[in-house]
Amino acid sequence: MACAQAPDLFYLGDNETLYLRYLNSTRQLQNAKVEPKTIKAENKELITQLWRDRRMIVHDKAAYRKLVDGGDTATTQLSGGCRRAAAIWDDNRGPDEASAVDYIKLVKPELLLNDRRPTRDDLLVLLRDFKERYPYYRGACAVCGSETEFVGEIKASQSEETAAKAGRVELRSCDCGHVTRFVRANDVGYALHASRRGRCGEYSACFLSVLTALKLEARWVFDTTDHVWCEAKLGGEWVHLDPCEASLDEPEIYQGWGKNGTLVVAFSERHAEDVTAYYYPDQSKDVATRRLKDGLTDGALRTALAAYETRGAGYDP
């Protein structure tokens, strides 16, 4: 961990030059010096408190998860996926669907008629429009549009928490001197109509709200290889939809990317299903090996998914 002499702002990472540039760009500390420090396992509570106090910038997210959660394994990732799925389904559903309706009105308002059932072609139109209207954010500077460098993540400000229901913000430094704050929004209305900026995390939640606003059975799909998407039930079968790729019914697309699948879970509001074999059909033996290496047993998986399905107030996997 690197620590600036003043103000009391900590940085978990090893790119001191980038950290100093951030401090100088934001005028938090001119001509700052960095003092390296060693973090030990017993510092977990300190690290957690620094994050809560917005005094910790996390560049090395794997190191942070190792310190706070004990590691970055399929088991800890599953806990995070269950937590996120519960938040998507339990928080703000009414306003999220209302924001999705506003989007549908822009593209295919006829789908909102009571007797109109969306077809595959309808959904493909929405997917293609969504990808064009909401391009995947790759880190462009908010001022000059140039490429930026990832400084780290920091806890969202109070105003960002209120407006976007965000828990974290990505800080990106540009050669022009500006630091872009990419708010990782959990509010569908904010992502669709305010920032219009996101990645698969934002866009999968947004498109899930589009599907449910159209009265379709839908699921949010979580892959431990760092991607999320949706499914909708069409003709009695679950069909894959990825708004970042404008992809419909192409479940093996991720295997084609060269991803090494370990765990994929589809979350409906009150049900969770391991669908790894559907998305990585050629990797069954490797999936078993990876899960064994990560300590994810079949029993532990069943327990985690059952806890999600029976969750109540205060659920925190």
Helices and strands as residue ranges (DSSP letters): E 2-4, E 10-12, H 16-25, E 34-36, G 41-43, H 44-52, E 56-58, H 61-69, H 74-90, H 93-107, G 109-112, H 120-133, E 149-155, H 158-164, E 168-173, E 179-183, H 188-189, I 190-195, H 200-213, E 218-223, E 227-234, E 237-242, E 247-248, H 253-256, E 264-267, E 272-274, H 276-279, H 284-294, H 298-309
